[in-house]
Amino acid sequence: MRFFPFSLRLEGRVCGVSSKLAAGFATLAVAIMTLAVPAGYAAGAAAHSPWVATWGTGMVAVDPGSASDFTGQTLREIVHSSVGGRQARVWFSNRFGTVPLHIGAARIALSASGNSGANPDGTPNQSGIQAGTDRPLTFNNMDSVVIPPGAEAVSDPVALNVPALSDIAVSIYFPDRTMATTEHSGAQQISYAATGNQVDATDLAGKSWPQKSWYVVSGVDVDAPGDSAVVAFGDSITDGAYATENQNHRWPDYLASRLAADPGTKKAGVLGVVNVGIGGNRVLLDGYGPNAVSRINPDVIARSGARYVIILESINDIGRFTSDHQPYGDLTQRLEAGIAQIATQAHQHGIRVIGATLTPYQGCGYYSDAGNQVRNAVNEWIRTSPIFDGVADFDKAVRDPQNPQQFAAQYDSGDHLHPKDAGYQAMAGAIDLSLFTKKK
């Protein structure tokens, strides 16, 4: 379950926010502290809740000194649904913030297909929204919200028919000084920023500039009674590095398409896919983002309707082991123990765990023969350990049959670590969909 710690000093200056807001903070504070976590947000109660995560992302702290300034600006962030529903709500995160985050206005709409013009850099602008789908978001019936440091807030539900596998636009206006310290970089999706309050603009062409990260928005749920979600948990290979931008060609996207088309998973209601891959993530140490073991609660257990998790982690631990000078004993055993902790905690909340084998990396800049021995040992453990409820053999799906330590050429992005679109599709195709329809 997500909870909302709250500490604000209602003084002439409140945690770096201008004094003109101080008088309104008391009222907003009440709204924040009464932002009830809806029934079933935790996985253990999701069977009694209609809410299912249709999209989500793993958030990280922005590098010190590099936070983007969105003061007095609007962000229109484009995300992609998996499962469809008749209502929607949005999660906003200040998880890595050190001061309160004031959202002055927010809206949700279906993204319009096609171009709205050109961005300043000449790339197509796709910031338009579909007519008749724009909805204001409220928070306990208030038009704005202040999110404390380290917390998240969920909007009230809005009536919006969200189709499966469709693009959604979430627009946020920041009226006060806002340094975006919580983000998901490498989104493989263009979003937009514009000056002033533009949350209800039909499109932002000619008055916006592109953003390649997602900020603040951490999840979108839909009202889909009886359905459930799969959480894709991993690093940059799950995040979709080198996938074609704006095309939703990450392996979790391909999996969502397969789930939506398969009669068995449609009948079972396993249709949501949440991608919480973080580029550079590791199991045992923080890197770019918190270590994987520490992410299990916010990124898996707390996702609405989560019933399954696919774990693809540890290639960065292996590749960076020597450079990080870790004198901590046997790496293979420690990686297996870390992944087992993730699986054990997921099981505690009724989430079934699918282990994914690590893809080849020979030819990558941090490859070593010793590291590859660890990869092969971890893969053998994943294939045979009873702690998993199933296995997705991604290694077998994309490796070169003539040299199993490297990617097959048709799947290699060129850096010998990440797949290209065809590789991501092959990974999704290797997942046995009966894993989601078997009786527990």
Protein Blocks (a to p, Z undefined) as FASTA:
>chain_A
ZZddddddddfbeghiafklmmmmmmmmmmmmmmccdehkamklmmmpcbdcfbdcdddd
ddehiaccfehiacddddddfbdcfbdcddddfklacbdcddfbdcdddddedjebjcfk
opacfkbccehiaccddeehiabdcddehiacddddddddddehiacddddddfbdcddf
bdcehklpacdddedjfklgfblghiaccdfbdehiabdcdddehiacddddddfklnog
oiaehklpafklmmmmmmmmpmklmmnopabccdfbdehiafkbcceddafklmmmmmmm
mpghiabdcddehjlmmmmmmmnopaebjfklmmmmmmmmmmmmmmmnopacdddddddf
ehiakbcfklmmmmmmmmmmmmmmmkbgbdcdfklmmmcfklmmbccfklpgolomaccf
klmmmmmmmpcfklmmccZZ
